[in-house]
């Protein structure tokens, strides 16, 4: 009986990861100053303000999260978000934030490697 429901696992993974990305992206756009402290100094060193980068990042997370929820370009989107999480982990290190992102990265990698095509649930 459980096998009857396993086909929904990629759908649940895709939608819930999309919701997480939407939440972070929306929060970044609504309150960017809260997030500027997480922006690495090399970003501001190349002439992009921390606040502008937060807006760019938040917009990207909303777009990519929406694509995940809709199941559009799932593998490509999951791969991009996986790489995004790796960059965050590399920047923040292994702490409470980094470990949360390790879990998100693992889930995104799982979605990337899934043998289920994006058009299936």
Secondary structure as GFF3:
##gff-version 3
##sequence-region A 1 121
A	DSSP	alpha_helix	2	6	.	.	.	ID=ss1
A	DSSP	alpha_helix	9	30	.	.	.	ID=ss2
A	DSSP	alpha_helix	32	35	.	.	.	ID=ss3
A	DSSP	three_ten_helix	36	38	.	.	.	ID=ss4
A	DSSP	alpha_helix	41	45	.	.	.	ID=ss5
A	DSSP	alpha_helix	50	70	.	.	.	ID=ss6
A	DSSP	alpha_helix	74	92	.	.	.	ID=ss7
A	DSSP	alpha_helix	96	113	.	.	.	ID=ss8
###
